[in-house]
Amino acid sequence: MTNLAIWDKLGKTDPKHTKPFNRAGGFKGTAVKPVYTEHKMTEVFGPCGTGWGFTEPQFQTVPGSDGQVAVYCWLSLWYVEGGKRSELVPGVGGDMVVVKQSGGLRTDDEAFKKAFTDAIGNAMKHIGMSADVHMGRFDDSKYVDELKAEARRGEHQASTPSMSYADQIQSANTVKGVDEVWERIKFLPEEEMPQAEFDRLHAIYQKRIDALKPAPKTLGAHLDNLERAEKAGASATVPN
Protein backbone atom coordinates (compact mmCIF):
# COMPACT_ATOMS: atom_id res chain seq x y z
CA MET A 1 0.00 0.00 0.00
CA THR A 2 1.37 3.42 -0.96
CA ASN A 3 1.55 6.27 1.55
CA LEU A 4 -1.34 8.05 -0.18
CA ALA A 5 -3.62 5.03 -0.70
CA ILE A 6 -6.14 6.01 2.01
CA TRP A 7 -5.80 9.72 1.26
CA ASP A 8 -6.65 9.07 -2.40
CA LYS A 9 -9.73 7.01 -1.49
CA LEU A 10 -11.10 9.73 0.80
CA GLY A 11 -9.77 12.89 -0.82
CA LYS A 12 -12.32 13.52 -3.60
CA THR A 13 -15.63 15.07 -2.57
CA ASP A 14 -18.95 14.75 -4.39
CA PRO A 15 -20.13 18.38 -4.88
CA LYS A 16 -23.77 17.49 -4.21
CA HIS A 17 -22.81 16.75 -0.59
CA THR A 18 -21.32 20.19 0.00
CA LYS A 19 -22.67 23.69 0.53
CA PRO A 20 -21.07 27.14 0.67
CA PHE A 21 -21.02 29.09 3.93
CA ASN A 22 -20.35 32.65 5.04
CA ARG A 23 -19.38 33.62 8.56
CA ALA A 24 -18.88 36.87 10.40
CA GLY A 25 -15.76 38.73 9.45
CA GLY A 26 -15.97 37.77 5.79
CA PHE A 27 -14.81 34.18 6.29
CA LYS A 28 -16.36 31.90 3.68
CA GLY A 29 -15.75 28.47 2.25
CA THR A 30 -17.26 25.07 1.47
CA ALA A 31 -18.80 22.83 4.12
CA VAL A 32 -19.05 19.05 3.69
CA LYS A 33 -22.08 17.21 5.04
CA PRO A 34 -20.98 15.14 8.08
CA VAL A 35 -23.13 12.12 7.15
CA TYR A 36 -21.36 12.02 3.77
CA THR A 37 -17.93 11.75 5.40
CA GLU A 38 -19.19 8.98 7.68
CA HIS A 39 -20.59 7.17 4.65
CA LYS A 40 -17.18 7.36 2.96
CA MET A 41 -15.43 6.04 6.07
CA THR A 42 -17.88 3.12 6.13
CA GLU A 43 -17.40 2.53 2.40
CA VAL A 44 -13.61 2.34 2.76
CA PHE A 45 -13.17 0.68 6.18
CA GLY A 46 -16.48 -0.94 7.13
CA PRO A 47 -19.20 -0.16 9.70
CA CYS A 48 -18.53 2.33 12.47
CA GLY A 49 -17.43 0.45 15.57
CA THR A 50 -15.91 -2.36 13.50
CA GLY A 51 -13.94 -0.88 10.63
CA TRP A 52 -13.52 2.57 12.11
CA GLY A 53 -14.54 4.54 15.19
CA PHE A 54 -13.46 7.00 17.83
CA THR A 55 -12.77 7.23 21.53
CA GLU A 56 -15.34 8.62 23.97
CA PRO A 57 -15.54 12.38 23.38
CA GLN A 58 -14.41 14.77 26.10
CA PHE A 59 -15.96 18.24 26.53
CA GLN A 60 -14.93 21.45 28.22
CA THR A 61 -16.81 24.73 28.47
CA VAL A 62 -14.79 27.94 28.51
CA PRO A 63 -16.20 31.36 29.55
CA GLY A 64 -15.77 34.09 26.97
CA SER A 65 -16.31 37.82 26.85
CA ASP A 66 -19.66 39.51 27.55
CA GLY A 67 -21.16 36.41 29.11
CA GLN A 68 -20.53 34.16 26.11
CA VAL A 69 -19.54 30.52 26.64
CA ALA A 70 -17.66 28.23 24.25
CA VAL A 71 -17.56 24.43 24.30
CA TYR A 72 -14.64 22.37 23.05
CA CYS A 73 -14.61 18.66 22.24
CA TRP A 74 -11.69 16.34 21.66
CA LEU A 75 -11.53 12.68 20.71
CA SER A 76 -9.37 10.28 18.72
CA LEU A 77 -10.23 8.47 15.50
CA TRP A 78 -9.13 4.95 14.58
CA TYR A 79 -9.62 2.71 11.56
CA VAL A 80 -8.76 -0.81 10.46
CA GLU A 81 -6.56 -1.32 7.41
CA GLY A 82 -5.14 -4.67 6.31
CA GLY A 83 -6.64 -6.34 9.37
CA LYS A 84 -4.71 -4.05 11.71
CA ARG A 85 -6.13 -1.26 13.83
CA SER A 86 -4.45 2.11 13.33
CA GLU A 87 -2.91 4.36 15.92
CA LEU A 88 -5.25 6.99 17.36
CA VAL A 89 -5.69 10.14 15.26
CA PRO A 90 -6.68 13.16 17.41
CA GLY A 91 -9.35 15.68 16.52
CA VAL A 92 -10.58 18.86 18.22
CA GLY A 93 -13.81 20.76 17.59
CA GLY A 94 -15.68 23.65 19.12
CA ASP A 95 -18.82 25.77 19.10
CA MET A 96 -20.61 28.42 21.15
CA VAL A 97 -22.99 27.34 23.91
CA VAL A 98 -23.94 30.92 24.80
CA VAL A 99 -23.53 33.60 22.16
CA LYS A 100 -24.17 37.33 22.24
CA GLN A 101 -26.62 38.65 19.66
CA SER A 102 -28.33 41.98 19.08
CA GLY A 103 -31.24 40.92 21.29
CA GLY A 104 -29.01 39.65 24.09
CA LEU A 105 -27.46 36.33 25.03
CA ARG A 106 -28.75 33.17 23.36
CA THR A 107 -28.13 29.57 24.39
CA ASP A 108 -27.62 26.91 21.72
CA ASP A 109 -28.81 23.53 22.99
CA GLU A 110 -27.06 21.76 20.07
CA ALA A 111 -23.63 23.29 20.70
CA PHE A 112 -22.19 20.10 22.24
CA LYS A 113 -23.36 18.04 19.25
CA LYS A 114 -21.86 20.56 16.82
CA ALA A 115 -18.55 20.53 18.69
CA PHE A 116 -18.56 16.70 18.63
CA THR A 117 -19.25 16.63 14.87
CA ASP A 118 -16.53 19.22 14.33
CA ALA A 119 -14.03 17.11 16.27
CA ILE A 120 -14.75 13.97 14.20
CA GLY A 121 -14.37 15.95 10.97
CA ASN A 122 -11.12 17.46 12.19
CA ALA A 123 -9.70 13.99 12.91
CA MET A 124 -10.87 12.61 9.55
CA LYS A 125 -9.11 15.51 7.82
CA HIS A 126 -5.75 14.13 9.00
CA ILE A 127 -6.21 10.95 6.95
CA GLY A 128 -7.35 12.79 3.82
CA MET A 129 -11.12 13.14 4.12
CA SER A 130 -12.36 15.71 1.56
CA ALA A 131 -8.80 16.91 1.05
CA ASP A 132 -9.82 18.71 -2.15
CA VAL A 133 -12.12 20.98 -0.13
CA HIS A 134 -9.52 21.71 2.56
CA MET A 135 -6.86 22.38 -0.08
CA GLY A 136 -9.08 25.02 -1.72
CA ARG A 137 -9.73 23.12 -4.94
CA PHE A 138 -13.46 23.84 -4.68
CA ASP A 139 -12.62 27.47 -5.40
CA ASP A 140 -11.88 26.30 -8.96
CA SER A 141 -15.21 26.01 -10.83
CA LYS A 142 -13.61 23.87 -13.55
CA TYR A 143 -12.50 21.31 -10.97
CA VAL A 144 -15.99 21.21 -9.43
CA ASP A 145 -17.58 20.77 -12.87
CA GLU A 146 -15.25 17.82 -13.54
CA LEU A 147 -16.27 16.23 -10.24
CA LYS A 148 -19.96 16.66 -11.09
CA ALA A 149 -19.44 15.00 -14.48
CA GLU A 150 -17.53 12.16 -12.83
CA ALA A 151 -20.34 11.65 -10.32
CA ARG A 152 -22.93 11.53 -13.12
CA ARG A 153 -20.90 8.91 -14.97
CA GLY A 154 -20.65 6.82 -11.81
CA GLU A 155 -24.40 7.00 -11.24
CA HIS A 156 -25.05 6.05 -14.86
CA GLN A 157 -22.71 3.07 -14.71
CA ALA A 158 -24.28 1.89 -11.46
CA SER A 159 -27.76 1.96 -13.01
CA THR A 160 -26.72 0.32 -16.30
CA PRO A 161 -26.95 -3.49 -16.54
CA SER A 162 -23.69 -5.38 -17.12
CA MET A 163 -24.75 -6.57 -20.58
CA SER A 164 -23.59 -4.55 -23.58
CA TYR A 165 -25.75 -1.84 -25.08
CA ALA A 166 -26.23 -3.94 -28.21
CA ASP A 167 -27.48 -6.87 -26.10
CA GLN A 168 -29.80 -4.56 -24.18
CA ILE A 169 -31.35 -3.38 -27.44
CA GLN A 170 -31.73 -6.91 -28.79
CA SER A 171 -33.22 -8.26 -25.55
CA ALA A 172 -35.93 -5.57 -25.34
CA ASN A 173 -39.27 -7.08 -26.38
CA THR A 174 -41.28 -3.92 -27.00
CA VAL A 175 -40.78 -0.73 -28.97
CA LYS A 176 -41.02 1.21 -25.71
CA GLY A 177 -38.33 -0.96 -24.14
CA VAL A 178 -35.97 -0.42 -27.07
CA ASP A 179 -36.59 3.34 -26.91
CA GLU A 180 -35.76 3.37 -23.18
CA VAL A 181 -32.38 1.75 -23.88
CA TRP A 182 -31.70 4.22 -26.67
CA GLU A 183 -32.53 7.16 -24.40
CA ARG A 184 -29.70 6.06 -22.09
CA ILE A 185 -27.30 5.72 -25.01
CA LYS A 186 -27.89 8.90 -26.95
CA PHE A 187 -27.01 11.26 -24.08
CA LEU A 188 -23.64 9.65 -23.34
CA PRO A 189 -20.65 12.00 -23.81
CA GLU A 190 -18.44 11.30 -26.82
CA GLU A 191 -15.53 10.15 -24.64
CA GLU A 192 -17.74 7.27 -23.47
CA MET A 193 -19.51 6.67 -26.78
CA PRO A 194 -17.32 7.29 -29.85
CA GLN A 195 -19.20 8.29 -33.01
CA ALA A 196 -18.47 5.01 -34.80
CA GLU A 197 -19.93 2.97 -31.93
CA PHE A 198 -22.88 5.34 -31.69
CA ASP A 199 -23.64 4.83 -35.40
CA ARG A 200 -23.34 1.05 -35.05
CA LEU A 201 -25.76 0.97 -32.11
CA HIS A 202 -28.18 3.27 -33.92
CA ALA A 203 -28.33 0.80 -36.81
CA ILE A 204 -29.03 -2.04 -34.35
CA TYR A 205 -31.66 0.10 -32.63
CA GLN A 206 -33.42 0.93 -35.91
CA LYS A 207 -33.39 -2.70 -37.04
CA ARG A 208 -34.87 -3.84 -33.71
CA ILE A 209 -37.58 -1.16 -33.87
CA ASP A 210 -38.51 -2.27 -37.40
CA ALA A 211 -38.69 -5.89 -36.27
CA LEU A 212 -41.02 -5.09 -33.38
CA LYS A 213 -43.39 -2.80 -35.25
CA PRO A 214 -46.45 -4.60 -36.67
CA ALA A 215 -46.05 -5.23 -40.41
CA PRO A 216 -48.38 -3.12 -42.56
CA LYS A 217 -51.10 -5.00 -44.42
CA THR A 218 -50.41 -5.34 -48.14
CA LEU A 219 -53.06 -4.86 -50.82
CA GLY A 220 -52.93 -8.59 -51.60
CA ALA A 221 -53.55 -9.51 -47.98
CA HIS A 222 -56.43 -7.05 -47.86
CA LEU A 223 -58.07 -8.61 -50.98
CA ASP A 224 -57.61 -12.12 -49.55
CA ASN A 225 -59.42 -11.04 -46.39
CA LEU A 226 -62.30 -9.61 -48.44
CA GLU A 227 -62.58 -12.83 -50.44
CA ARG A 228 -62.68 -14.95 -47.30
CA ALA A 229 -65.35 -12.70 -45.84
CA GLU A 230 -67.49 -12.99 -48.99
CA LYS A 231 -67.19 -16.78 -49.02
CA ALA A 232 -68.16 -16.96 -45.37
CA GLY A 233 -71.22 -14.79 -46.09
CA ALA A 234 -72.29 -16.90 -49.05
CA SER A 235 -72.07 -20.17 -47.10
CA ALA A 236 -74.26 -18.72 -44.42
CA THR A 237 -77.07 -17.83 -46.95
CA VAL A 238 -80.03 -20.26 -46.98
CA PRO A 239 -81.54 -20.82 -50.52
CA ASN A 240 -85.30 -20.43 -51.06
PyMOL commands that set and color helices and strands:
alter all, ss='L'
color gray80, all
select helices_A, chain A and resi 5-10+15-17+24-26+34-45+65-67+111-125+131-134+137-139+141-159+165-171+175-186+195-212+219-235
alter helices_A, ss='H'
color red, helices_A
select strands_A, chain A and resi 18-22+28-32+52-54+58-63+69-81+84-85+89-101+104-107
alter strands_A, ss='S'
color yellow, strands_A
deselect
rebuild
show_as cartoon
